[in-house]
Amino acid sequence: MRIVFMGSAALACPCLEMLAESRDVLVAAVTQPDRPKGRNLALQPCPLKLCARRLGLPVLTPESINTGESVAAVQGFAPDLVVVVAYGQLLKPRVLGIPLHGCVNVHASLLPRYRGAAPIQWTLVNGDSETGVTTMFMDAGMDTGDIIHQQRVAIREGETAGELHDRLAVAGADLLRRTLESIRAGSAPRLVQDSAQATGAPKLRKEDGRMQWTRTAVRLYHEINGFNPWPGSFCEAPAGSGRRLRVIRATVEDASGYIGTPGTVVQPEGEGPLVMTGNGGLRLLEVQPEGRTRMTGRDYVHGHGVHAGTCLG
């Protein structure tokens, strides 16, 4: 089959690399335009563009894939199949109708759960014990197409979104290989999603990472893992200082023997400060003060004058 690939994020790269080594003909990659990044806001390519260049593929970077010009460009490659992984744009019917065998998407959740832009992060934030990857025939909705195959993946204790992302990227490439075999054989199933079971995974904002100490310690623990590496979980330390403290690793502890309002350090000794939450205590094991390098919670206590009664905002 002649395949056009659409993607942008690092999640898509293992799928693109797998296709480059498959029996199919990978004719082009479509990705996002270069965007300004960093302190100097210099234009930088996305991970998928770098991967496609390394593989020697023609690369298209339309601002919108749905314009007449973009549609004509894709048609010019005469694809039998379009594969989409973490592309960041919705495909309209005139794009979906181009390839003979349709458009196939690899999504990092067990659909219909976690439709949307950030399924990896939200499955961790919600404390799920497993997730997975799904391939589906795309329609005009947001992750609403018919399911082809799924692969379940157990979530490890303390796993971050960055770590789970890397495992799901590999699992997605394996599932895509299986999916292509089904399509070539004409035996690819089409399982209609049960929308009554659907949940959302909206795009993250920087402010989502702000820690709300009135939440339970368990919820904050899951947020710390789910928002790592971005947007990160952070608070103000001490409260009112305007200085940001990022919390990188933490653990839940019983705080029933202590008295304190949510956000108050009730025990500075040990591996790191124990902070009261809306229910239970959160031990901060690794943190990063604003403008400083990462450090253990113990070093943070010793170097920043943290004591019982210190309030974190």
C-alpha positions as CSV (number, residue, x, y, z in Angstrom):
1,M,0.0,0.0,0.0
2,R,1.0,3.6,-0.6
3,I,0.8,5.4,2.8
4,V,0.8,9.1,3.7
5,F,1.6,9.6,7.4
6,M,0.3,12.5,9.5
7,G,1.7,13.3,12.9
8,S,3.7,15.9,15.0
9,A,4.5,14.7,18.5
10,A,7.2,12.3,19.6
11,L,4.5,9.7,20.2
12,A,4.2,9.3,16.4
13,C,7.9,8.7,15.7
14,P,8.0,4.9,16.4
15,C,5.0,4.4,14.1
16,L,6.7,6.3,11.3
17,E,9.9,4.4,11.8
18,M,8.0,1.1,11.7
19,L,6.3,2.1,8.5
20,A,9.6,3.0,6.9
21,E,10.8,-0.6,7.4
22,S,7.5,-2.3,6.4
23,R,6.6,-3.8,3.1
24,D,4.4,-0.7,2.4
25,V,5.5,2.3,0.5
26,L,5.7,5.4,2.7
27,V,5.3,8.2,0.2
28,A,5.2,11.4,2.4
29,A,4.9,12.8,5.9
30,V,2.5,15.6,6.8
31,T,3.2,17.5,10.0
32,Q,2.8,20.9,11.7
33,P,4.7,24.0,10.7
34,D,7.8,25.1,12.7
35,R,6.8,26.9,15.9
36,P,8.6,29.5,18.0
37,K,10.1,27.9,21.2
38,G,12.5,28.7,23.9
39,R,13.6,32.0,25.4
40,N,14.5,33.4,22.0
41,L,11.3,32.1,20.4
42,A,13.3,30.7,17.5
43,L,11.4,28.6,15.0
44,Q,11.9,24.9,15.7
45,P,10.5,21.8,13.9
46,C,8.4,19.2,15.7
47,P,9.8,15.8,16.6
48,L,8.0,14.1,13.7
49,K,9.5,16.4,11.1
50,L,12.9,15.7,12.4
51,C,12.2,12.0,12.2
52,A,10.8,12.2,8.6
53,R,13.8,14.2,7.5
54,R,16.1,11.5,8.9
55,L,14.2,8.9,6.9
56,G,14.5,11.0,3.7
57,L,10.7,11.5,3.3
58,P,9.0,14.4,1.5
59,V,7.5,16.6,4.2
60,L,4.4,18.8,4.0
61,T,3.8,21.4,6.8
62,P,0.4,23.0,6.0
63,E,-1.1,25.3,8.6
64,S,-4.4,23.5,7.9
65,I,-4.7,20.1,6.3
66,N,-8.2,20.9,5.2
67,T,-7.6,23.7,2.7
68,G,-8.0,23.0,-1.0
69,E,-4.3,23.3,-1.6
70,S,-3.5,20.8,1.2
71,V,-6.1,18.3,-0.1
72,A,-4.7,18.5,-3.6
73,A,-1.2,17.9,-2.3
74,V,-2.3,14.8,-0.4
75,Q,-4.2,13.6,-3.5
76,G,-1.1,14.0,-5.5
77,F,0.6,11.2,-3.6
78,A,-2.3,8.8,-4.5
79,P,-2.3,7.1,-1.1
80,D,-4.1,3.9,-0.5
81,L,-4.1,4.6,3.3
82,V,-3.5,7.6,5.5
83,V,-2.1,6.9,9.0
84,V,-2.5,9.6,11.7
85,V,-0.7,9.6,15.0
86,A,-0.7,12.6,17.4
87,Y,-1.1,15.1,14.5
88,G,-3.0,17.8,16.3
89,Q,-5.6,18.6,13.6
90,L,-9.0,17.2,12.9
91,L,-9.4,15.8,9.3
92,K,-12.6,16.9,7.5
93,P,-14.5,14.5,5.2
94,R,-12.8,15.7,2.0
95,V,-9.4,14.6,3.5
96,L,-10.8,11.4,5.0
97,G,-12.2,10.4,1.6
98,I,-8.9,10.6,-0.3
99,P,-7.3,7.2,0.4
100,L,-8.8,3.9,-0.9
101,H,-8.7,2.2,2.5
102,G,-9.5,5.2,4.6
103,C,-7.6,7.0,7.4
104,V,-6.4,5.0,10.4
105,N,-5.5,6.6,13.7
106,V,-3.4,5.3,16.6
107,H,-4.7,6.7,19.9
108,A,-3.0,6.3,23.3
109,S,-6.0,5.1,25.3
110,L,-8.5,2.3,25.3
111,L,-11.3,4.0,23.4
112,P,-14.0,5.2,24.0
113,R,-12.2,6.2,27.2
114,Y,-10.1,9.4,27.1
115,R,-11.0,10.9,23.7
116,G,-9.0,14.0,23.2
117,A,-5.5,15.5,23.2
118,A,-4.1,14.3,26.5
119,P,-5.1,10.7,27.2
120,I,-1.8,9.6,28.8
121,Q,-1.9,12.4,31.3
122,W,-5.5,12.1,32.3
123,T,-5.4,8.3,32.8
124,L,-2.6,8.8,35.3
125,V,-4.3,11.8,37.0
126,N,-7.4,9.7,37.5
127,G,-5.4,6.8,39.1
128,D,-6.3,4.1,36.5
129,S,-4.4,0.8,36.8
130,E,-4.3,0.2,33.1
131,T,-4.5,2.0,29.8
132,G,-3.5,1.0,26.2
133,V,-3.5,1.9,22.6
134,T,-6.3,1.8,20.0
135,T,-6.3,1.8,16.2
136,M,-9.5,3.0,14.5
137,F,-10.9,4.0,11.1
138,M,-11.3,7.8,11.4
139,D,-14.5,9.7,10.9
140,A,-15.1,13.5,11.3
141,G,-15.5,13.3,15.1
142,M,-12.9,13.6,17.8
143,D,-11.6,10.0,18.3
144,T,-15.1,8.6,17.5
145,G,-14.3,6.2,14.6
146,D,-14.8,2.5,14.5
147,I,-12.2,0.5,16.5
148,I,-10.0,-1.9,14.7
149,H,-7.6,-3.3,17.4
150,Q,-6.7,-2.5,20.9
151,Q,-3.8,-3.5,23.2
152,R,-3.9,-3.2,27.0
153,V,-1.0,-1.9,29.0
154,A,-0.7,-2.1,32.8
155,I,0.3,1.2,34.5
156,R,3.3,0.8,36.8
157,E,3.4,2.2,40.4
158,G,4.8,5.7,40.4
159,E,5.0,5.9,36.6
160,T,5.1,9.4,35.1
161,A,3.4,10.6,31.9
162,G,6.8,10.8,30.2
163,E,7.6,7.2,31.1
164,L,4.2,5.9,30.1
165,H,4.3,7.9,26.9
166,D,7.5,6.1,25.8
167,R,6.0,2.6,26.5
168,L,2.7,3.5,24.7
169,A,4.6,4.8,21.7
170,V,6.3,1.4,21.2
171,A,3.0,-0.4,21.8
172,G,1.3,1.8,19.3
173,A,3.8,0.9,16.6
174,D,3.3,-2.8,17.3
175,L,-0.5,-2.4,17.1
176,L,-0.2,-0.4,13.9
177,R,1.8,-3.3,12.4
178,R,-1.0,-5.7,13.3
179,T,-3.6,-3.3,12.0
180,L,-1.9,-3.0,8.6
181,E,-1.8,-6.8,8.3
182,S,-5.5,-6.9,8.9
183,I,-6.2,-4.2,6.3
184,R,-4.0,-5.9,3.7
185,A,-5.9,-9.2,4.3
186,G,-9.3,-7.5,4.1
187,S,-10.1,-8.7,7.6
188,A,-9.9,-5.5,9.6
189,P,-12.8,-5.5,12.1
190,R,-14.9,-2.4,12.7
191,L,-16.3,-2.1,16.2
192,V,-18.6,0.8,16.7
193,Q,-17.7,2.8,19.9
194,D,-20.2,2.9,22.7
195,S,-20.4,6.7,23.2
196,A,-22.2,6.2,26.5
197,Q,-18.9,4.9,27.9
198,A,-16.9,7.8,26.5
199,T,-14.7,10.1,28.6
200,G,-12.7,13.1,27.6
201,A,-9.0,14.0,27.8
202,P,-8.9,17.7,27.1
203,K,-5.7,19.5,26.2
204,L,-3.6,20.5,29.2
205,R,-3.0,24.1,30.3
206,K,0.0,25.3,32.3
207,E,-2.4,26.3,35.1
208,D,-3.6,22.7,35.5
209,G,-0.3,22.0,37.2
210,R,-1.0,24.3,40.2
211,M,-1.4,22.2,43.3
212,Q,-4.6,22.6,45.2
213,W,-3.7,21.4,48.7
214,T,-7.4,21.0,49.7
215,R,-7.5,18.0,47.4
216,T,-6.6,14.6,48.8
217,A,-3.0,13.4,49.0
218,V,-3.9,10.5,46.7
219,R,-5.2,12.9,44.0
220,L,-2.2,15.2,44.3
221,Y,0.1,12.2,44.0
222,H,-1.6,11.1,40.8
223,E,-1.4,14.7,39.4
224,I,2.4,14.9,40.2
225,N,2.9,11.7,38.1
226,G,0.4,12.6,35.4
227,F,1.7,16.2,34.9
228,N,5.3,15.1,34.6
229,P,7.0,16.3,32.5
230,W,4.4,18.9,31.5
231,P,2.9,21.1,32.8
232,G,4.5,19.9,36.0
233,S,3.0,20.1,39.5
234,F,3.9,23.3,41.3
235,C,3.0,25.5,44.2
236,E,4.2,28.7,45.8
237,A,6.9,28.2,48.5
238,P,6.5,29.7,51.0
239,A,3.0,30.9,50.4
240,G,2.9,34.6,49.4
241,S,6.6,34.7,48.3
242,G,5.9,34.5,44.6
243,R,8.5,31.8,44.2
244,R,7.5,28.7,42.4
245,L,8.4,25.2,43.7
246,R,7.9,22.3,41.4
247,V,7.2,18.9,43.0
248,I,8.7,16.1,40.9
249,R,8.2,13.1,43.2
250,A,6.1,12.5,46.3
251,T,4.5,9.7,48.3
252,V,1.3,9.5,50.3
253,E,1.6,9.1,54.0
254,D,-0.8,8.9,57.0
255,A,-1.0,12.3,58.6
256,S,-3.7,11.6,61.2
257,G,-1.3,12.3,64.1
258,Y,-0.7,15.8,62.9
259,I,-2.7,19.0,63.0
260,G,-2.5,21.6,60.3
261,T,-4.4,23.2,57.5
262,P,-4.0,22.0,53.9
263,G,-0.6,23.2,52.5
264,T,1.1,23.3,55.9
265,V,4.4,21.4,56.5
266,V,3.6,19.3,59.6
267,Q,6.9,17.3,59.7
268,P,10.1,18.6,58.0
269,E,12.3,15.7,59.1
270,G,12.9,12.5,57.0
271,E,13.2,12.1,53.3
272,G,11.4,15.4,52.7
273,P,8.7,17.6,54.2
274,L,5.4,16.1,55.0
275,V,2.6,18.4,53.9
276,M,-1.0,18.3,55.1
277,T,-3.7,18.0,52.3
278,G,-7.4,17.9,52.3
279,N,-7.2,14.2,53.3
280,G,-3.8,12.6,54.2
281,G,-0.2,13.8,54.0
282,L,2.0,14.2,51.0
283,R,5.8,13.6,51.5
284,L,7.8,15.7,49.0
285,L,10.7,13.5,47.9
286,E,12.1,15.5,45.0
287,V,11.5,19.1,44.2
288,Q,12.9,22.0,42.1
289,P,12.8,25.5,43.5
290,E,12.5,28.3,40.9
291,G,15.8,29.1,39.2
292,R,17.5,26.1,40.9
293,T,18.4,22.5,40.0
294,R,16.4,19.5,41.1
295,M,17.1,18.3,44.7
296,T,15.8,15.8,47.2
297,G,13.1,16.9,49.6
298,R,15.6,16.5,52.5
299,D,18.1,18.9,50.8
300,Y,15.3,21.4,50.2
301,V,14.3,21.4,53.9
302,H,17.9,22.0,55.0
303,G,18.8,24.6,52.4
304,H,15.6,26.7,52.4
305,G,14.7,27.0,56.1
306,V,11.6,24.8,55.9
307,H,10.1,24.1,59.3
308,A,6.9,22.7,60.9
309,G,4.3,25.4,60.2
310,T,5.8,26.5,56.8
311,C,2.8,27.1,54.5
312,L,2.9,26.3,50.8
313,G,0.6,28.2,48.5
